[in-house]
Amino acid sequence: MARVPSSVVAAAGLVGGYAVARWTKKRPLGGVVLGAAGIAAGREWHKRGGIPVAAGLGALYLAGFAGAHPLAKKVGAWPAVFGAAGVVAATTWAVADRG
């Protein structure tokens, strides 16, 4: 079976977490999606680069989540989430997935 790149998992966690929270109107449920994807991606980051890579990309993942909130006030919610997911995915691909 083909491996899903961790960059895709991380981006899907950010977008999916927001989508679930928005459409269900249950923010904790969106947090579950965000957290599950973060854990899955983090395990792969740890396998590929050890603790430093996992910690760095994990911090970026959290920063993307947190940073999308104030950015949404300027550009709108969906553009902010897609922008954060794009930055996280591109960085993750370059650091952990490029192989």
Secondary structure, DSSP 8 states (H G I E B T S, - for coil): -----HHHHHHHHHHHHHHHHHHHS-HHHHHHHHHHHHHHHHHHHHHHHHHHHHHHHHHHHHHHHHHHHHHHHHH-HHHHHHHHHHHHHHHHIIIII--
